[in-house]
Amino acid sequence: MGRLCSRSSVLSVGFCFFACLQVFFVVNAKTNLPSSPSLTPINHDLYHSSGDLKREIKTLVNRHPDKFTFETIKSGNKGYHAEVGVVTYCRRRQEIDDRSKFRILLSFGQHGRELITSEVAFRLLSILSEEKPTPNLDPATLNSTLDKIIIKVVPMENLNGRELVEAGDLCERRNGRGVDLNRNWSVDWGKKEKDYDPYEEYPGTAAFSEPETQIMRKLAISFDPHIWVNVHSGMEALFMPYDHKNTTPSGVPSSQMKLLLEELNQLHCHEHCMVGSGGGSVGYLAHGTATDYMYDIVKVPMAFTFEIYGDEAASSKDCFKMFNPTDINTFNRVLDDWSAAFFSIFKLGPQQLGGVSKGAASNLEKWVSIDEYLEGYLMERSSRYGKKREVLELGMQEIRTYFRLFWLSSVLLMFMFCSRISKSKCSRQIVSPIPL
Protein backbone atom coordinates (compact mmCIF):
# COMPACT_ATOMS: atom_id res chain seq x y z
CA MET A 1 0.00 0.00 0.00
CA GLY A 2 2.93 2.33 0.84
CA ARG A 3 4.61 1.56 -2.50
CA LEU A 4 1.38 2.23 -4.34
CA CYS A 5 1.01 5.59 -2.68
CA SER A 6 4.60 6.58 -3.39
CA ARG A 7 4.31 5.48 -7.03
CA SER A 8 1.10 7.45 -7.52
CA SER A 9 2.62 10.51 -5.91
CA VAL A 10 5.61 10.29 -8.27
CA LEU A 11 3.26 10.06 -11.24
CA SER A 12 1.28 13.06 -9.99
CA VAL A 13 4.42 15.13 -9.60
CA GLY A 14 5.60 14.16 -13.06
CA PHE A 15 2.24 15.00 -14.60
CA CYS A 16 2.18 18.40 -12.90
CA PHE A 17 5.76 19.08 -14.05
CA PHE A 18 5.02 18.36 -17.73
CA ALA A 19 1.76 20.32 -17.57
CA CYS A 20 3.56 23.35 -16.15
CA LEU A 21 6.30 22.98 -18.77
CA GLN A 22 3.71 22.94 -21.58
CA VAL A 23 1.98 26.04 -20.23
CA PHE A 24 5.37 27.78 -20.00
CA PHE A 25 6.18 27.10 -23.66
CA VAL A 26 2.72 28.23 -24.84
CA VAL A 27 2.90 31.47 -22.88
CA ASN A 28 6.47 32.08 -23.98
CA ALA A 29 5.56 31.47 -27.63
CA LYS A 30 2.67 33.92 -27.41
CA THR A 31 4.81 36.63 -25.87
CA ASN A 32 7.40 36.20 -28.63
CA LEU A 33 4.83 36.56 -31.43
CA PRO A 34 4.75 39.99 -33.12
CA SER A 35 1.76 41.88 -31.78
CA SER A 36 -0.80 42.88 -34.41
CA PRO A 37 -1.39 46.62 -34.56
CA SER A 38 -4.52 47.74 -32.77
CA LEU A 39 -7.06 49.39 -35.05
CA THR A 40 -8.27 52.85 -34.16
CA PRO A 41 -12.06 53.04 -33.85
CA ILE A 42 -14.19 56.02 -34.87
CA ASN A 43 -13.96 58.72 -32.22
CA HIS A 44 -17.63 59.60 -31.73
CA ASP A 45 -16.66 62.51 -29.47
CA LEU A 46 -15.17 64.21 -32.54
CA TYR A 47 -17.15 62.80 -35.47
CA HIS A 48 -20.85 62.89 -36.23
CA SER A 49 -22.60 59.77 -37.39
CA SER A 50 -24.00 60.06 -40.91
CA GLY A 51 -27.54 60.25 -39.54
CA ASP A 52 -26.66 62.95 -37.01
CA LEU A 53 -24.76 64.92 -39.63
CA LYS A 54 -27.74 64.89 -42.00
CA ARG A 55 -30.05 66.08 -39.22
CA GLU A 56 -27.62 68.81 -38.10
CA ILE A 57 -27.26 70.13 -41.64
CA LYS A 58 -31.01 70.14 -42.29
CA THR A 59 -31.60 71.92 -38.98
CA LEU A 60 -28.94 74.50 -39.86
CA VAL A 61 -30.58 75.11 -43.23
CA ASN A 62 -34.00 75.50 -41.62
CA ARG A 63 -32.63 78.10 -39.22
CA HIS A 64 -31.40 80.21 -42.15
CA PRO A 65 -33.98 79.96 -44.95
CA ASP A 66 -32.85 83.35 -46.27
CA LYS A 67 -29.41 81.91 -47.15
CA PHE A 68 -29.80 78.16 -47.67
CA THR A 69 -31.90 75.57 -49.43
CA PHE A 70 -31.61 71.81 -49.02
CA GLU A 71 -32.48 69.22 -51.64
CA THR A 72 -32.29 65.44 -51.59
CA ILE A 73 -31.73 63.84 -54.98
CA LYS A 74 -32.48 60.14 -55.34
CA SER A 75 -31.64 57.64 -58.04
CA GLY A 76 -31.30 53.90 -58.46
CA ASN A 77 -30.88 50.98 -60.83
CA LYS A 78 -30.93 47.19 -60.67
CA GLY A 79 -32.25 47.23 -57.12
CA TYR A 80 -29.57 49.54 -55.77
CA HIS A 81 -30.66 52.98 -54.54
CA ALA A 82 -28.74 56.05 -53.47
CA GLU A 83 -29.49 59.58 -52.34
CA VAL A 84 -27.36 62.70 -52.29
CA GLY A 85 -28.10 65.76 -50.18
CA VAL A 86 -27.26 69.14 -51.73
CA VAL A 87 -27.09 72.43 -49.82
CA THR A 88 -27.26 75.64 -51.88
CA TYR A 89 -25.96 78.88 -50.40
CA CYS A 90 -26.94 82.28 -51.76
CA ARG A 91 -26.97 85.36 -49.55
CA ARG A 92 -30.17 86.56 -51.17
CA ARG A 93 -32.50 83.63 -51.67
CA GLN A 94 -34.40 85.36 -54.48
CA GLU A 95 -31.18 85.47 -56.54
CA ILE A 96 -30.50 81.73 -56.32
CA ASP A 97 -31.12 81.25 -60.07
CA ASP A 98 -29.10 84.31 -61.12
CA ARG A 99 -26.79 82.95 -63.85
CA SER A 100 -24.59 86.04 -63.73
CA LYS A 101 -23.27 85.00 -60.31
CA PHE A 102 -20.04 83.06 -59.85
CA ARG A 103 -20.88 79.39 -59.23
CA ILE A 104 -18.92 76.94 -57.07
CA LEU A 105 -19.61 73.22 -56.61
CA LEU A 106 -17.98 71.37 -53.69
CA SER A 107 -18.18 67.61 -53.05
CA PHE A 108 -17.18 65.89 -49.81
CA GLY A 109 -17.29 62.28 -48.66
CA GLN A 110 -16.94 60.60 -52.05
CA HIS A 111 -15.05 57.81 -50.28
CA GLY A 112 -16.81 56.40 -47.23
CA ARG A 113 -13.78 56.10 -44.94
CA GLU A 114 -12.81 59.79 -45.26
CA LEU A 115 -15.06 61.11 -42.49
CA ILE A 116 -13.02 64.26 -41.90
CA THR A 117 -14.07 65.68 -45.27
CA SER A 118 -17.76 65.77 -44.30
CA GLU A 119 -16.85 67.46 -41.02
CA VAL A 120 -15.11 70.20 -43.01
CA ALA A 121 -18.27 70.57 -45.10
CA PHE A 122 -20.36 71.05 -41.93
CA ARG A 123 -17.89 73.58 -40.53
CA LEU A 124 -17.96 75.50 -43.83
CA LEU A 125 -21.76 75.62 -43.81
CA SER A 126 -21.74 76.75 -40.17
CA ILE A 127 -19.44 79.64 -41.06
CA LEU A 128 -21.56 80.60 -44.06
CA SER A 129 -24.60 80.67 -41.77
CA GLU A 130 -22.62 83.02 -39.46
CA GLU A 131 -23.16 80.67 -36.51
CA LYS A 132 -19.41 80.02 -36.45
CA PRO A 133 -16.80 82.78 -36.61
CA THR A 134 -15.50 83.63 -40.06
CA PRO A 135 -11.84 83.12 -41.00
CA ASN A 136 -9.40 86.01 -40.81
CA LEU A 137 -11.02 88.09 -43.54
CA ASP A 138 -12.09 91.70 -43.53
CA PRO A 139 -15.91 91.71 -43.01
CA ALA A 140 -16.47 94.20 -45.83
CA THR A 141 -14.38 92.13 -48.24
CA LEU A 142 -16.11 88.93 -47.12
CA ASN A 143 -19.59 90.40 -47.62
CA SER A 144 -18.65 91.72 -51.04
CA THR A 145 -17.28 88.30 -52.02
CA LEU A 146 -20.29 86.30 -50.80
CA ASP A 147 -22.74 88.68 -52.51
CA LYS A 148 -21.38 87.64 -55.89
CA ILE A 149 -21.35 83.85 -55.59
CA ILE A 150 -23.62 80.82 -55.35
CA ILE A 151 -22.23 77.71 -53.66
CA LYS A 152 -23.56 74.18 -53.85
CA VAL A 153 -22.19 71.83 -51.19
CA VAL A 154 -22.55 68.04 -51.23
CA PRO A 155 -21.58 67.06 -47.65
CA MET A 156 -21.76 63.26 -48.11
CA GLU A 157 -21.68 62.08 -51.70
CA ASN A 158 -21.30 58.41 -50.74
CA LEU A 159 -23.83 57.91 -47.96
CA ASN A 160 -24.17 54.14 -48.51
CA GLY A 161 -20.41 53.63 -48.30
CA ARG A 162 -20.23 55.82 -45.22
CA GLU A 163 -22.83 53.62 -43.48
CA LEU A 164 -20.67 50.55 -44.19
CA VAL A 165 -17.73 52.27 -42.49
CA GLU A 166 -19.89 53.10 -39.48
CA ALA A 167 -20.97 49.45 -39.33
CA GLY A 168 -17.33 48.43 -38.79
CA ASP A 169 -15.65 48.22 -42.23
CA LEU A 170 -13.29 51.11 -41.52
CA CYS A 171 -11.29 50.68 -44.76
CA GLU A 172 -14.27 50.84 -47.13
CA ARG A 173 -13.97 53.56 -49.76
CA ARG A 174 -16.45 52.25 -52.31
CA ASN A 175 -20.20 52.74 -52.51
CA GLY A 176 -22.86 50.34 -51.22
CA ARG A 177 -22.27 47.79 -53.98
CA GLY A 178 -18.49 47.86 -54.20
CA VAL A 179 -17.80 50.51 -56.86
CA ASP A 180 -15.21 53.26 -56.45
CA LEU A 181 -17.20 56.39 -57.31
CA ASN A 182 -14.02 58.21 -58.31
CA ARG A 183 -13.36 55.64 -61.04
CA ASN A 184 -16.93 55.57 -62.42
CA TRP A 185 -16.79 58.71 -64.62
CA SER A 186 -16.41 58.51 -68.38
CA VAL A 187 -13.04 60.17 -69.07
CA ASP A 188 -10.66 57.26 -69.72
CA TRP A 189 -13.03 54.95 -67.85
CA GLY A 190 -12.10 51.33 -67.23
CA LYS A 191 -8.38 51.50 -67.96
CA LYS A 192 -6.35 49.57 -65.40
CA GLU A 193 -2.76 50.23 -64.40
CA LYS A 194 -0.30 47.50 -63.39
CA ASP A 195 -0.91 48.26 -59.71
CA TYR A 196 -4.71 48.15 -60.13
CA ASP A 197 -6.42 46.89 -56.99
CA PRO A 198 -9.91 45.54 -57.77
CA TYR A 199 -10.95 45.83 -54.13
CA GLU A 200 -10.01 49.50 -53.92
CA GLU A 201 -10.60 50.77 -57.44
CA TYR A 202 -13.35 48.71 -59.08
CA PRO A 203 -14.81 51.14 -61.68
CA GLY A 204 -18.21 49.49 -62.12
CA THR A 205 -19.72 47.71 -65.09
CA ALA A 206 -19.76 50.89 -67.19
CA ALA A 207 -19.15 54.60 -66.88
CA PHE A 208 -21.97 56.16 -64.81
CA SER A 209 -23.26 52.74 -63.80
CA GLU A 210 -23.75 54.07 -60.25
CA PRO A 211 -26.66 56.23 -59.08
CA GLU A 212 -24.32 58.49 -57.10
CA THR A 213 -22.26 59.45 -60.15
CA GLN A 214 -25.43 59.86 -62.24
CA ILE A 215 -26.74 62.33 -59.67
CA MET A 216 -23.48 64.26 -59.52
CA ARG A 217 -23.23 64.44 -63.31
CA LYS A 218 -26.76 65.87 -63.60
CA LEU A 219 -26.01 68.34 -60.83
CA ALA A 220 -22.80 69.53 -62.48
CA ILE A 221 -24.32 69.90 -65.94
CA SER A 222 -27.37 71.83 -64.68
CA PHE A 223 -25.41 74.06 -62.28
CA ASP A 224 -22.55 74.71 -64.74
CA PRO A 225 -19.97 75.77 -62.12
CA HIS A 226 -16.92 77.98 -62.56
CA ILE A 227 -15.06 76.04 -59.83
CA TRP A 228 -15.28 72.38 -58.82
CA VAL A 229 -13.50 70.92 -55.78
CA ASN A 230 -13.56 67.21 -54.91
CA VAL A 231 -12.40 66.90 -51.29
CA HIS A 232 -10.56 63.77 -50.06
CA SER A 233 -8.16 62.69 -47.33
CA GLY A 234 -5.17 60.36 -47.19
CA MET A 235 -2.44 62.92 -47.76
CA GLU A 236 -2.04 66.70 -48.00
CA ALA A 237 -2.18 67.89 -51.58
CA LEU A 238 -3.74 70.38 -54.00
CA PHE A 239 -4.34 68.70 -57.35
CA MET A 240 -5.49 69.98 -60.72
CA PRO A 241 -6.18 67.93 -63.88
CA TYR A 242 -5.18 65.45 -65.09
CA ASP A 243 -5.55 62.29 -63.04
CA HIS A 244 -5.45 59.83 -65.94
CA LYS A 245 -2.19 61.08 -67.46
CA ASN A 246 1.06 62.56 -66.27
CA THR A 247 0.45 66.07 -67.52
CA THR A 248 -1.51 69.26 -66.90
CA PRO A 249 -3.74 71.12 -69.37
CA SER A 250 -2.03 73.63 -71.61
CA GLY A 251 -2.61 77.36 -71.93
CA VAL A 252 -4.02 80.06 -69.71
CA PRO A 253 -6.52 77.90 -67.72
CA SER A 254 -3.72 75.68 -66.48
CA SER A 255 -1.67 78.70 -65.39
CA GLN A 256 -4.65 80.17 -63.56
CA MET A 257 -5.33 76.94 -61.70
CA LYS A 258 -1.70 76.47 -60.70
CA LEU A 259 -1.40 80.08 -59.54
CA LEU A 260 -4.46 79.67 -57.30
CA LEU A 261 -3.18 76.40 -55.85
CA GLU A 262 0.24 77.86 -55.09
CA GLU A 263 -1.39 80.75 -53.25
CA LEU A 264 -3.56 78.36 -51.24
CA ASN A 265 -0.50 76.28 -50.42
CA GLN A 266 1.26 79.36 -49.06
CA LEU A 267 -1.73 80.74 -47.14
CA HIS A 268 -3.25 77.62 -45.63
CA CYS A 269 -1.01 74.60 -46.21
CA HIS A 270 2.20 76.15 -44.85
CA GLU A 271 3.84 75.23 -48.18
CA HIS A 272 3.97 71.50 -47.42
CA CYS A 273 1.07 70.44 -49.65
CA MET A 274 1.88 68.70 -52.90
CA VAL A 275 0.83 70.87 -55.87
CA GLY A 276 0.33 69.75 -59.47
CA SER A 277 -1.61 67.27 -61.54
CA GLY A 278 -3.02 64.24 -59.78
CA GLY A 279 -1.49 61.84 -62.29
CA GLY A 280 1.90 63.51 -62.20
CA SER A 281 2.19 64.08 -58.46
CA VAL A 282 0.65 61.24 -56.52
CA GLY A 283 2.72 58.44 -58.05
CA TYR A 284 -0.02 56.58 -59.93
CA LEU A 285 -2.59 57.30 -62.64
CA ALA A 286 -6.32 57.25 -61.89
CA HIS A 287 -8.83 56.67 -64.67
CA GLY A 288 -12.49 57.69 -64.71
CA THR A 289 -12.23 60.43 -62.07
CA ALA A 290 -14.72 63.19 -61.34
CA THR A 291 -12.23 66.05 -61.67
CA ASP A 292 -11.07 65.01 -65.15
CA TYR A 293 -14.72 64.79 -66.25
CA MET A 294 -15.54 68.21 -64.82
CA TYR A 295 -12.64 69.78 -66.66
CA ASP A 296 -12.84 67.96 -70.00
CA ILE A 297 -16.59 67.42 -70.42
CA VAL A 298 -18.44 69.94 -68.25
CA LYS A 299 -15.77 72.54 -69.14
CA VAL A 300 -15.36 73.82 -65.61
CA PRO A 301 -12.60 76.47 -65.85
CA MET A 302 -11.07 75.49 -62.49
CA ALA A 303 -11.38 71.83 -61.42
CA PHE A 304 -9.51 70.61 -58.36
CA THR A 305 -9.02 67.65 -56.04
CA PHE A 306 -7.98 68.50 -52.49
CA GLU A 307 -6.40 66.00 -50.09
CA ILE A 308 -6.81 67.60 -46.67
CA TYR A 309 -5.24 65.17 -44.20
CA GLY A 310 -3.16 62.01 -43.98
CA ASP A 311 -1.23 60.16 -41.29
CA GLU A 312 1.75 58.64 -43.04
CA ALA A 313 2.89 56.88 -39.86
CA ALA A 314 -0.37 54.93 -39.52
CA SER A 315 -0.52 51.26 -40.46
CA SER A 316 -2.10 50.57 -43.83
CA LYS A 317 -4.67 48.46 -41.98
CA ASP A 318 -5.49 51.22 -39.50
CA CYS A 319 -7.64 53.09 -42.00
CA PHE A 320 -9.50 55.40 -39.65
CA LYS A 321 -6.23 56.79 -38.30
CA MET A 322 -4.67 56.96 -41.75
CA PHE A 323 -7.47 59.08 -43.22
CA ASN A 324 -8.83 61.00 -40.23
CA PRO A 325 -7.30 62.97 -37.34
CA THR A 326 -7.88 61.22 -34.02
CA ASP A 327 -7.03 63.94 -31.47
CA ILE A 328 -9.01 67.09 -30.89
CA ASN A 329 -6.17 69.53 -31.62
CA THR A 330 -5.41 68.09 -35.06
CA PHE A 331 -9.12 67.72 -35.76
CA ASN A 332 -9.79 71.43 -35.07
CA ARG A 333 -6.66 72.50 -36.97
CA VAL A 334 -7.81 70.65 -40.09
CA LEU A 335 -11.31 72.17 -39.85
CA ASP A 336 -9.94 75.69 -39.33
CA ASP A 337 -7.24 75.54 -42.03
CA TRP A 338 -9.40 74.05 -44.76
CA SER A 339 -12.56 76.04 -44.11
CA ALA A 340 -10.37 79.15 -44.34
CA ALA A 341 -8.90 77.77 -47.59
CA PHE A 342 -12.38 77.60 -49.12
CA PHE A 343 -13.05 81.21 -48.23
CA SER A 344 -9.81 82.10 -50.00
CA ILE A 345 -11.14 80.23 -53.06
CA PHE A 346 -14.38 82.21 -52.86
CA LYS A 347 -12.33 85.41 -52.98
CA LEU A 348 -9.45 84.47 -55.30
CA GLY A 349 -11.32 82.28 -57.80
CA PRO A 350 -13.36 85.08 -59.40
CA GLN A 351 -10.24 87.27 -59.44
CA GLN A 352 -8.16 84.61 -61.19
CA LEU A 353 -10.83 84.13 -63.83
CA GLY A 354 -11.01 87.90 -64.34
CA GLY A 355 -14.69 88.12 -63.49
CA VAL A 356 -15.57 86.20 -66.64
CA SER A 357 -19.19 85.05 -66.43
CA LYS A 358 -20.38 81.76 -67.86
CA GLY A 359 -23.91 83.14 -68.06
CA ALA A 360 -23.81 83.66 -71.82
CA ALA A 361 -22.33 80.23 -72.44
CA SER A 362 -24.87 78.53 -70.21
CA ASN A 363 -27.73 80.03 -72.23
CA LEU A 364 -26.72 77.71 -75.05
CA GLU A 365 -28.27 74.30 -74.67
CA LYS A 366 -25.72 71.61 -73.88
CA TRP A 367 -25.61 68.68 -76.26
CA VAL A 368 -26.14 65.48 -74.33
CA SER A 369 -26.48 61.88 -75.43
CA ILE A 370 -29.82 60.09 -75.54
CA ASP A 371 -28.62 58.05 -72.53
CA GLU A 372 -28.07 61.19 -70.46
CA TYR A 373 -31.39 62.67 -71.54
CA LEU A 374 -33.41 59.59 -70.66
CA GLU A 375 -31.63 59.00 -67.38
CA GLY A 376 -32.96 62.35 -66.21
CA TYR A 377 -36.42 60.84 -65.94
CA LEU A 378 -35.21 58.24 -63.48
CA MET A 379 -34.33 60.78 -60.82
CA GLU A 380 -36.64 61.54 -57.98
CA ARG A 381 -36.20 64.78 -56.07
CA SER A 382 -37.64 65.89 -52.79
CA SER A 383 -37.18 69.41 -51.45
CA ARG A 384 -36.96 70.28 -47.80
CA TYR A 385 -40.66 71.13 -47.93
CA GLY A 386 -41.42 67.49 -48.58
CA LYS A 387 -42.78 67.91 -52.12
CA LYS A 388 -42.01 65.12 -54.56
CA ARG A 389 -42.02 65.02 -58.31
CA GLU A 390 -43.42 62.12 -60.18
CA VAL A 391 -40.90 60.21 -62.23
CA LEU A 392 -41.30 57.92 -65.21
CA GLU A 393 -39.98 54.44 -64.50
CA LEU A 394 -38.51 53.80 -67.91
CA GLY A 395 -36.57 50.70 -68.84
CA MET A 396 -33.32 52.39 -69.79
CA GLN A 397 -31.68 49.45 -71.51
CA GLU A 398 -34.73 48.75 -73.66
CA ILE A 399 -35.13 52.39 -74.71
CA ARG A 400 -31.45 52.66 -75.60
CA THR A 401 -31.73 49.49 -77.66
CA TYR A 402 -34.86 50.70 -79.48
CA PHE A 403 -33.26 54.05 -80.21
CA ARG A 404 -30.11 52.49 -81.63
CA LEU A 405 -32.09 50.02 -83.72
CA PHE A 406 -34.21 52.86 -85.04
CA TRP A 407 -31.12 54.85 -85.94
CA LEU A 408 -29.46 51.86 -87.61
CA SER A 409 -32.59 50.96 -89.59
CA SER A 410 -32.96 54.59 -90.73
CA VAL A 411 -29.39 54.60 -92.03
CA LEU A 412 -29.89 51.27 -93.81
CA LEU A 413 -33.14 52.43 -95.41
CA MET A 414 -31.48 55.64 -96.61
CA PHE A 415 -28.61 53.62 -98.06
CA MET A 416 -30.99 51.25 -99.87
CA PHE A 417 -33.03 54.17 -101.21
CA CYS A 418 -29.94 55.91 -102.58
CA SER A 419 -28.71 52.65 -104.11
CA ARG A 420 -32.01 52.10 -105.95
CA ILE A 421 -31.98 55.62 -107.32
CA SER A 422 -28.43 55.23 -108.61
CA LYS A 423 -29.25 51.84 -110.20
CA SER A 424 -32.34 53.18 -111.92
CA LYS A 425 -30.34 56.03 -113.40
CA CYS A 426 -27.66 53.69 -114.67
CA SER A 427 -30.14 51.23 -116.26
CA ARG A 428 -32.06 53.94 -118.12
CA GLN A 429 -31.41 53.84 -121.97
CA ILE A 430 -29.33 56.75 -123.19
CA VAL A 431 -31.02 58.63 -126.12
CA SER A 432 -28.80 60.85 -128.17
CA PRO A 433 -30.34 64.19 -129.21
CA ILE A 434 -28.37 64.04 -132.48
CA PRO A 435 -29.32 61.35 -135.03
CA LEU A 436 -26.43 59.06 -135.87
Helices and strands as residue ranges (DSSP letters): H 2-32, H 50-63, E 68-77, E 80-89, G 93-95, E 102-108, H 115-128, H 139-147, E 149-154, H 159-166, G 181-183, H 198-201, H 211-223, E 227-232, E 235-240, H 252-268, E 274-277, H 278-281, H 290-296, E 302-309, H 319-323, H 328-352, H 359-363, H 370-375, G 376-378, E 380-383, H 396-427
